[in-house]
Amino acid sequence: VTLDVEAVRAAYPALSDGAAYLDGAAGTQVPRTVIDAIAAAYASGLGNVGGAFPASARSAAIVTACRQAVADLVGGTPEGVVLGPNMTTITYKMALALGATWEPGDEIVVSRLDHDANVRPWVQAAERAEVTVRWAEVDAATGTLPVEQYGELVGERTRLVAVTAASNVIGTRPEVRAIADRAHAVGALVYVDGVHWTPHGPVDVGELGADFYVTSAYKWSGPHIGCLVADPTLLARVHPPKLVPSPDEVPWRFEWGTPPFADFAGVVAAVDHLASLDPEAAAGGATSRRERLLASMASVEAHESALFASLISALDSMEHVTPYGPASRRAPTAFFNVDGWPPDEVAAHLARRGVNVWSGDNYAYELVTALGLRERGGAVRAGVVHYNDEADVARLVDAVAELA
Ligand SMILES: Cc1ncc(COP(=O)(O)O)c(C=O)c1O
Protein backbone atom coordinates (compact mmCIF):
# COMPACT_ATOMS: atom_id res chain seq x y z
CA VAL A 1 0.00 0.00 0.00
CA THR A 2 1.29 3.46 -0.90
CA LEU A 3 1.99 5.73 2.05
CA ASP A 4 -0.06 8.88 2.34
CA VAL A 5 3.07 11.02 2.63
CA GLU A 6 1.19 14.28 2.94
CA ALA A 7 -0.73 12.95 5.94
CA VAL A 8 2.45 11.51 7.42
CA ARG A 9 4.25 14.85 7.08
CA ALA A 10 1.37 16.70 8.70
CA ALA A 11 1.86 14.51 11.77
CA TYR A 12 5.37 15.95 12.32
CA PRO A 13 5.31 19.51 13.72
CA ALA A 14 9.05 20.02 13.08
CA LEU A 15 8.70 19.50 9.33
CA SER A 16 6.76 22.75 9.09
CA ASP A 17 10.03 24.70 9.44
CA GLY A 18 10.38 24.16 5.70
CA ALA A 19 13.73 22.34 5.66
CA ALA A 20 14.30 19.15 3.68
CA TYR A 21 15.17 16.76 6.49
CA LEU A 22 17.50 14.30 4.78
CA ASP A 23 19.43 13.80 8.02
CA GLY A 24 17.25 10.99 9.37
CA ALA A 25 20.24 8.63 9.57
CA ALA A 26 21.53 10.85 12.38
CA GLY A 27 18.13 11.09 14.04
CA THR A 28 14.55 11.61 12.96
CA GLN A 29 11.94 14.16 13.94
CA VAL A 30 9.03 13.00 16.11
CA PRO A 31 5.30 13.05 15.38
CA ARG A 32 2.90 15.03 17.57
CA THR A 33 1.64 11.77 19.16
CA VAL A 34 5.12 11.12 20.59
CA ILE A 35 5.38 14.65 21.99
CA ASP A 36 1.88 14.32 23.49
CA ALA A 37 2.61 10.89 25.00
CA ILE A 38 5.71 12.22 26.78
CA ALA A 39 3.83 15.28 28.05
CA ALA A 40 0.88 13.13 29.15
CA ALA A 41 3.14 10.78 31.10
CA TYR A 42 4.62 13.69 33.04
CA ALA A 43 1.18 15.26 33.51
CA SER A 44 -0.23 12.02 34.91
CA GLY A 45 2.30 11.95 37.76
CA LEU A 46 5.21 9.52 37.74
CA GLY A 47 7.31 7.95 40.45
CA ASN A 48 10.22 5.60 40.59
CA VAL A 49 9.19 1.95 40.21
CA GLY A 50 8.59 -0.37 43.16
CA GLY A 51 6.64 2.09 45.30
CA ALA A 52 3.26 1.47 46.95
CA PHE A 53 1.51 4.46 45.34
CA PRO A 54 -0.26 4.88 41.97
CA ALA A 55 2.33 7.18 40.35
CA SER A 56 4.95 4.46 40.86
CA ALA A 57 2.62 1.88 39.31
CA ARG A 58 2.13 4.19 36.32
CA SER A 59 5.88 4.26 35.69
CA ALA A 60 6.06 0.47 35.97
CA ALA A 61 3.20 0.13 33.47
CA ILE A 62 5.02 2.42 31.05
CA VAL A 63 8.16 0.28 31.28
CA THR A 64 6.12 -2.86 30.54
CA ALA A 65 4.38 -1.18 27.59
CA CYS A 66 7.71 0.04 26.25
CA ARG A 67 9.29 -3.42 26.33
CA GLN A 68 6.24 -4.83 24.54
CA ALA A 69 6.32 -2.11 21.87
CA VAL A 70 10.02 -2.66 21.10
CA ALA A 71 9.50 -6.43 21.03
CA ASP A 72 6.63 -5.96 18.56
CA LEU A 73 8.76 -3.75 16.34
CA VAL A 74 11.56 -6.28 15.88
CA GLY A 75 9.86 -9.61 16.60
CA GLY A 76 11.40 -10.14 20.05
CA THR A 77 10.22 -11.10 23.54
CA PRO A 78 9.31 -8.22 25.90
CA GLU A 79 11.13 -9.88 28.82
CA GLY A 80 14.28 -9.73 26.70
CA VAL A 81 14.12 -5.99 25.94
CA VAL A 82 16.78 -3.91 27.73
CA LEU A 83 16.26 -0.14 27.67
CA GLY A 84 19.02 2.44 27.97
CA PRO A 85 20.14 5.92 26.98
CA ASN A 86 21.44 4.94 23.52
CA MET A 87 22.98 2.06 21.58
CA THR A 88 26.58 3.03 22.35
CA THR A 89 26.08 2.93 26.11
CA ILE A 90 24.22 -0.38 25.96
CA THR A 91 26.91 -1.92 23.76
CA TYR A 92 29.72 -0.81 26.07
CA LYS A 93 27.83 -2.42 28.94
CA MET A 94 27.36 -5.68 27.03
CA ALA A 95 31.02 -5.67 26.02
CA LEU A 96 31.96 -5.27 29.68
CA ALA A 97 29.74 -8.17 30.69
CA LEU A 98 30.51 -10.56 27.81
CA GLY A 99 34.20 -9.63 27.72
CA ALA A 100 34.54 -10.68 31.36
CA THR A 101 33.73 -14.27 30.30
CA TRP A 102 36.39 -14.42 27.53
CA GLU A 103 39.72 -16.11 28.00
CA PRO A 104 43.15 -15.36 26.54
CA GLY A 105 43.34 -16.99 23.12
CA ASP A 106 39.62 -16.60 22.43
CA GLU A 107 38.66 -14.64 19.33
CA ILE A 108 36.02 -12.15 18.24
CA VAL A 109 35.09 -10.91 14.77
CA VAL A 110 34.20 -7.28 14.02
CA SER A 111 33.73 -5.60 10.64
CA ARG A 112 35.06 -2.52 8.90
CA LEU A 113 31.56 -1.83 7.60
CA ASP A 114 30.23 -1.06 11.08
CA HIS A 115 29.61 2.17 12.95
CA ASP A 116 32.33 2.49 15.58
CA ALA A 117 29.79 1.80 18.32
CA ASN A 118 29.70 -1.85 17.19
CA VAL A 119 33.48 -2.01 16.85
CA ARG A 120 35.38 -0.15 19.57
CA PRO A 121 33.52 -1.50 22.64
CA TRP A 122 34.40 -5.04 21.44
CA VAL A 123 37.99 -4.22 20.47
CA GLN A 124 38.62 -2.58 23.85
CA ALA A 125 37.01 -5.50 25.71
CA ALA A 126 39.21 -7.86 23.67
CA GLU A 127 42.33 -5.92 24.69
CA ARG A 128 41.38 -6.25 28.37
CA ALA A 129 40.76 -10.00 28.01
CA GLU A 130 43.76 -10.68 25.75
CA VAL A 131 41.43 -11.88 23.03
CA THR A 132 42.32 -11.81 19.33
CA VAL A 133 40.31 -9.44 17.14
CA ARG A 134 39.68 -10.60 13.59
CA TRP A 135 38.45 -8.11 11.01
CA ALA A 136 35.90 -8.66 8.26
CA GLU A 137 36.99 -6.44 5.37
CA VAL A 138 34.87 -4.35 3.04
CA ASP A 139 35.28 -4.68 -0.72
CA ALA A 140 35.91 -0.99 -1.39
CA ALA A 141 35.09 -1.29 -5.10
CA THR A 142 31.59 -2.70 -4.57
CA GLY A 143 30.85 -1.35 -1.08
CA THR A 144 29.92 -4.85 0.11
CA LEU A 145 30.94 -7.01 3.07
CA PRO A 146 31.69 -10.32 1.33
CA VAL A 147 30.11 -13.11 3.37
CA GLU A 148 32.57 -15.79 2.21
CA GLN A 149 35.35 -14.37 4.39
CA TYR A 150 33.44 -15.40 7.53
CA GLY A 151 34.22 -19.05 6.71
CA GLU A 152 37.87 -18.21 7.47
CA LEU A 153 37.33 -15.59 10.15
CA VAL A 154 35.07 -17.66 12.39
CA GLY A 155 36.66 -20.63 14.13
CA GLU A 156 36.51 -22.86 17.19
CA ARG A 157 37.76 -20.06 19.48
CA THR A 158 35.30 -17.42 18.23
CA ARG A 159 33.15 -16.11 21.08
CA LEU A 160 31.36 -13.23 19.38
CA VAL A 161 30.63 -11.89 15.91
CA ALA A 162 29.53 -8.24 15.76
CA VAL A 163 28.03 -7.04 12.49
CA THR A 164 25.66 -4.36 11.32
CA ALA A 165 22.29 -4.93 9.67
CA ALA A 166 23.02 -1.89 7.48
CA SER A 167 25.85 0.61 7.10
CA ASN A 168 24.94 4.04 8.44
CA VAL A 169 26.76 5.74 5.56
CA ILE A 170 26.71 3.60 2.40
CA GLY A 171 23.61 1.63 3.38
CA THR A 172 25.12 -1.82 2.66
CA ARG A 173 23.04 -4.65 4.11
CA PRO A 174 25.33 -7.61 4.78
CA GLU A 175 24.00 -11.16 4.66
CA VAL A 176 23.52 -11.26 8.41
CA ARG A 177 21.72 -14.60 8.45
CA ALA A 178 24.52 -16.42 6.66
CA ILE A 179 27.10 -14.80 8.97
CA ALA A 180 25.01 -15.75 12.01
CA ASP A 181 24.69 -19.37 10.84
CA ARG A 182 28.45 -19.60 10.51
CA ALA A 183 28.92 -18.10 14.01
CA HIS A 184 26.32 -20.37 15.59
CA ALA A 185 27.96 -23.45 14.08
CA VAL A 186 30.90 -22.86 16.45
CA GLY A 187 28.78 -21.67 19.39
CA ALA A 188 29.64 -17.96 19.00
CA LEU A 189 27.17 -15.21 19.85
CA VAL A 190 25.98 -12.73 17.21
CA TYR A 191 25.55 -9.05 18.08
CA VAL A 192 23.68 -7.19 15.35
CA ASP A 193 23.64 -3.40 15.11
CA GLY A 194 20.12 -2.66 13.93
CA VAL A 195 20.35 1.09 14.52
CA HIS A 196 20.51 2.08 10.88
CA TRP A 197 18.25 -0.59 9.39
CA THR A 198 15.30 -0.65 11.83
CA PRO A 199 13.52 2.49 10.49
CA HIS A 200 13.65 1.28 6.89
CA GLY A 201 11.81 -2.03 6.72
CA PRO A 202 10.33 -5.02 8.55
CA VAL A 203 12.64 -6.63 11.13
CA ASP A 204 12.55 -10.14 12.57
CA VAL A 205 15.42 -10.80 14.97
CA GLY A 206 14.82 -14.56 14.79
CA GLU A 207 15.05 -14.61 11.01
CA LEU A 208 18.25 -12.54 11.16
CA GLY A 209 19.83 -14.99 13.59
CA ALA A 210 20.69 -12.17 15.99
CA ASP A 211 21.40 -13.24 19.57
CA PHE A 212 21.50 -9.55 20.44
CA TYR A 213 19.86 -6.85 18.33
CA VAL A 214 20.32 -3.18 19.17
CA THR A 215 18.29 -0.25 17.91
CA SER A 216 17.79 3.40 18.85
CA ALA A 217 14.30 4.87 19.05
CA TYR A 218 15.46 8.31 17.95
CA LYS A 219 16.19 6.88 14.50
CA TRP A 220 12.55 5.78 14.12
CA SER A 221 10.52 8.78 15.23
CA GLY A 222 10.94 8.24 18.96
CA PRO A 223 12.85 9.92 21.78
CA HIS A 224 16.55 9.48 22.56
CA ILE A 225 16.41 5.92 23.91
CA GLY A 226 18.44 2.84 22.99
CA CYS A 227 17.11 -0.71 23.10
CA LEU A 228 18.67 -4.16 23.11
CA VAL A 229 16.60 -7.23 22.27
CA ALA A 230 17.70 -10.75 23.18
CA ASP A 231 16.29 -14.04 24.36
CA PRO A 232 15.69 -13.63 28.12
CA THR A 233 17.25 -17.05 28.76
CA LEU A 234 20.45 -15.79 27.13
CA LEU A 235 20.36 -12.58 29.19
CA ALA A 236 19.99 -14.73 32.32
CA ARG A 237 23.50 -16.07 31.63
CA VAL A 238 25.04 -12.59 31.31
CA HIS A 239 26.11 -10.63 34.39
CA PRO A 240 26.91 -6.94 33.96
CA PRO A 241 28.45 -5.07 36.90
CA LYS A 242 25.64 -3.57 38.98
CA LEU A 243 24.83 -1.96 42.31
CA VAL A 244 24.19 -4.39 45.17
CA PRO A 245 20.64 -3.22 46.03
CA SER A 246 19.41 -2.82 42.42
CA PRO A 247 17.21 -5.61 40.97
CA ASP A 248 19.00 -8.74 39.80
CA GLU A 249 16.17 -9.92 37.55
CA VAL A 250 16.39 -9.92 33.76
CA PRO A 251 16.10 -7.50 32.03
CA TRP A 252 16.24 -5.03 34.94
CA ARG A 253 19.78 -5.90 35.94
CA PHE A 254 21.07 -4.48 32.65
CA GLU A 255 19.46 -1.10 33.35
CA TRP A 256 21.55 1.18 35.53
CA GLY A 257 19.97 3.91 37.64
CA THR A 258 16.64 5.64 37.17
CA PRO A 259 15.50 5.71 33.55
CA PRO A 260 13.50 8.42 31.70
CA PHE A 261 10.03 6.90 32.17
CA ALA A 262 8.21 9.63 30.22
CA ASP A 263 10.47 9.05 27.23
CA PHE A 264 9.54 5.36 27.35
CA ALA A 265 5.92 6.46 26.85
CA GLY A 266 7.20 8.29 23.78
CA VAL A 267 8.78 5.07 22.49
CA VAL A 268 5.40 3.33 22.70
CA ALA A 269 3.81 6.19 20.74
CA ALA A 270 6.57 6.00 18.12
CA VAL A 271 5.96 2.28 17.59
CA ASP A 272 2.21 2.92 17.38
CA HIS A 273 2.92 5.64 14.82
CA LEU A 274 4.97 3.26 12.68
CA ALA A 275 2.23 0.61 13.00
CA SER A 276 -0.34 3.10 11.71
CA LEU A 277 1.50 3.97 8.49
CA ASP A 278 -0.40 1.37 6.51
CA PRO A 279 -4.01 2.14 7.45
CA GLU A 280 -5.30 -0.61 5.16
CA ALA A 281 -3.49 -3.25 7.21
CA ALA A 282 -5.78 -2.63 10.18
CA ALA A 283 -8.87 -2.45 7.97
CA GLY A 284 -7.80 -5.64 6.20
CA GLY A 285 -7.75 -7.66 9.39
CA ALA A 286 -4.09 -7.34 10.39
CA THR A 287 -5.05 -6.61 13.93
CA SER A 288 -2.08 -7.36 16.17
CA ARG A 289 0.38 -4.51 16.38
CA ARG A 290 3.13 -6.85 15.17
CA GLU A 291 1.13 -7.63 12.01
CA ARG A 292 0.35 -3.96 11.42
CA LEU A 293 4.03 -3.13 11.87
CA LEU A 294 5.09 -5.73 9.31
CA ALA A 295 2.62 -4.35 6.77
CA SER A 296 3.46 -0.73 7.56
CA MET A 297 7.20 -1.22 7.42
CA ALA A 298 6.84 -3.00 4.07
CA SER A 299 5.02 0.10 2.81
CA VAL A 300 7.76 2.28 4.28
CA GLU A 301 10.38 0.23 2.47
CA ALA A 302 8.55 0.56 -0.85
CA HIS A 303 8.10 4.33 -0.45
CA GLU A 304 11.72 4.91 0.53
CA SER A 305 13.08 2.65 -2.21
CA ALA A 306 11.26 4.67 -4.86
CA LEU A 307 12.52 7.97 -3.44
CA PHE A 308 16.03 6.64 -3.05
CA ALA A 309 16.06 5.34 -6.63
CA SER A 310 15.38 8.85 -7.93
CA LEU A 311 17.93 10.37 -5.54
CA ILE A 312 20.73 7.97 -6.41
CA SER A 313 20.09 8.01 -10.15
CA ALA A 314 20.23 11.83 -10.12
CA LEU A 315 23.54 11.77 -8.23
CA ASP A 316 24.86 9.03 -10.54
CA SER A 317 24.06 11.13 -13.59
CA MET A 318 26.02 14.19 -12.40
CA GLU A 319 29.56 14.22 -13.71
CA HIS A 320 30.90 16.25 -10.81
CA VAL A 321 29.50 13.82 -8.21
CA THR A 322 30.96 10.52 -6.97
CA PRO A 323 28.50 8.37 -5.03
CA TYR A 324 29.72 5.43 -2.91
CA GLY A 325 27.92 2.25 -1.93
CA PRO A 326 26.59 -0.99 -3.36
CA ALA A 327 24.30 -1.32 -6.36
CA SER A 328 21.73 -3.37 -4.44
CA ARG A 329 20.84 -4.68 -0.94
CA ARG A 330 21.13 -1.30 0.68
CA ALA A 331 19.29 1.04 3.02
CA PRO A 332 18.13 4.30 1.38
CA THR A 333 21.19 6.28 2.39
CA ALA A 334 23.48 8.07 -0.06
CA PHE A 335 27.15 8.91 0.58
CA PHE A 336 28.84 11.05 -2.04
CA ASN A 337 31.48 13.62 -2.85
CA VAL A 338 31.42 16.61 -5.16
CA ASP A 339 34.53 17.34 -7.27
CA GLY A 340 36.57 20.18 -5.85
CA TRP A 341 34.45 20.56 -2.72
CA PRO A 342 35.31 19.38 0.80
CA PRO A 343 32.32 17.45 2.19
CA ASP A 344 31.82 19.96 5.04
CA GLU A 345 31.49 22.78 2.51
CA VAL A 346 28.94 20.82 0.50
CA ALA A 347 26.93 20.29 3.68
CA ALA A 348 27.18 24.01 4.46
CA HIS A 349 26.01 24.90 0.94
CA LEU A 350 23.07 22.49 1.27
CA ALA A 351 22.22 23.99 4.65
CA ARG A 352 21.99 27.43 3.02
CA ARG A 353 19.48 25.87 0.60
CA GLY A 354 17.44 24.46 3.49
CA VAL A 355 18.63 20.89 3.01
CA ASN A 356 19.74 19.08 6.17
CA VAL A 357 22.54 16.55 5.64
CA TRP A 358 25.69 15.38 7.42
CA SER A 359 29.29 15.20 6.28
CA GLY A 360 32.45 13.52 7.53
CA ASP A 361 32.74 9.89 8.62
CA ASN A 362 29.54 9.78 10.67
CA TYR A 363 31.45 7.47 13.05
CA ALA A 364 31.78 4.81 10.34
CA TYR A 365 35.43 5.27 11.18
CA GLU A 366 36.94 2.07 9.78
CA LEU A 367 34.78 2.17 6.66
CA VAL A 368 35.68 5.72 5.69
CA THR A 369 39.36 4.80 6.04
CA ALA A 370 38.83 1.59 4.01
CA LEU A 371 37.13 3.60 1.26
CA GLY A 372 40.18 5.86 1.12
CA LEU A 373 38.18 8.93 2.15
CA ARG A 374 39.90 9.82 5.42
CA GLU A 375 42.19 12.52 3.92
CA ARG A 376 39.33 14.00 1.96
CA GLY A 377 37.24 14.51 5.09
CA GLY A 378 34.84 11.63 4.42
CA ALA A 379 31.83 12.41 2.26
CA VAL A 380 28.31 13.86 2.38
CA ARG A 381 25.46 11.72 3.69
CA ALA A 382 21.84 12.19 2.68
CA GLY A 383 19.20 9.62 3.49
CA VAL A 384 15.47 9.26 3.19
CA VAL A 385 13.01 8.14 5.83
CA HIS A 386 9.27 7.59 5.55
CA TYR A 387 8.35 11.28 5.97
CA ASN A 388 10.54 12.44 3.08
CA ASP A 389 9.00 13.21 -0.29
CA GLU A 390 9.99 13.95 -3.89
CA ALA A 391 10.26 17.66 -3.09
CA ASP A 392 12.97 16.94 -0.47
CA VAL A 393 14.92 14.88 -3.00
CA ALA A 394 14.51 17.53 -5.72
CA ARG A 395 15.88 20.23 -3.41
CA LEU A 396 18.95 18.15 -2.65
CA VAL A 397 19.52 17.31 -6.31
CA ASP A 398 19.12 20.94 -7.43
CA ALA A 399 21.48 22.22 -4.73
CA VAL A 400 24.14 19.60 -5.58
CA ALA A 401 23.77 20.43 -9.30
CA GLU A 402 24.62 24.06 -8.51
CA LEU A 403 28.10 22.96 -7.43
CA ALA A 404 29.07 21.72 -10.91
C1 LIG B 1 24.55 2.13 12.60
C2 LIG B 1 24.67 2.87 13.90
N1 LIG B 1 25.09 2.20 14.97
C3 LIG B 1 25.22 2.78 16.17
C4 LIG B 1 24.94 4.12 16.34
C5 LIG B 1 25.08 4.71 17.70
O1 LIG B 1 23.81 4.87 18.22
P1 LIG B 1 23.53 5.72 19.53
O2 LIG B 1 23.56 7.15 19.14
O3 LIG B 1 22.15 5.27 19.94
O4 LIG B 1 24.55 5.37 20.53
C6 LIG B 1 24.51 4.87 15.25
C7 LIG B 1 24.24 6.32 15.40
O5 LIG B 1 24.28 7.08 14.49
C8 LIG B 1 24.38 4.23 13.99
O6 LIG B 1 23.96 4.90 12.91
Ligand as a Chemical Component Dictionary entry (heavy atoms), coordinates in Angstrom:
data_LIG
# 
_chem_comp.id                   LIG 
_chem_comp.type                 NON-POLYMER 
_chem_comp.pdbx_formal_charge   0 
_chem_comp.three_letter_code    LIG 
# 
loop_
_chem_comp_atom.comp_id 
_chem_comp_atom.atom_id 
_chem_comp_atom.alt_atom_id 
_chem_comp_atom.type_symbol 
_chem_comp_atom.charge 
_chem_comp_atom.model_Cartn_x 
_chem_comp_atom.model_Cartn_y 
_chem_comp_atom.model_Cartn_z 
_chem_comp_atom.pdbx_ordinal 
LIG C1 C1 C 0 24.554 2.134 12.599 1  
LIG C2 C2 C 0 24.674 2.866 13.897 2  
LIG N1 N1 N 0 25.090 2.203 14.974 3  
LIG C3 C3 C 0 25.216 2.781 16.171 4  
LIG C4 C4 C 0 24.944 4.121 16.341 5  
LIG C5 C5 C 0 25.082 4.706 17.701 6  
LIG O1 O1 O 0 23.806 4.872 18.216 7  
LIG P1 P1 P 0 23.528 5.720 19.532 8  
LIG O2 O2 O 0 23.562 7.153 19.140 9  
LIG O3 O3 O 0 22.153 5.270 19.944 10 
LIG O4 O4 O 0 24.555 5.372 20.531 11 
LIG C6 C6 C 0 24.511 4.870 15.252 12 
LIG C7 C7 C 0 24.242 6.316 15.396 13 
LIG O5 O5 O 0 24.281 7.082 14.487 14 
LIG C8 C8 C 0 24.377 4.234 13.995 15 
LIG O6 O6 O 0 23.957 4.903 12.915 16 
# 
loop_
_chem_comp_bond.comp_id 
_chem_comp_bond.atom_id_1 
_chem_comp_bond.atom_id_2 
_chem_comp_bond.value_order 
_chem_comp_bond.pdbx_ordinal 
LIG C1 C2 SING 1  
LIG C2 N1 SING 2  
LIG C2 C8 DOUB 3  
LIG N1 C3 DOUB 4  
LIG C3 C4 SING 5  
LIG C4 C5 SING 6  
LIG C4 C6 DOUB 7  
LIG C5 O1 SING 8  
LIG O1 P1 SING 9  
LIG P1 O2 DOUB 10 
LIG P1 O3 SING 11 
LIG P1 O4 SING 12 
LIG C6 C7 SING 13 
LIG C6 C8 SING 14 
LIG C7 O5 DOUB 15 
LIG C8 O6 SING 16 
# 
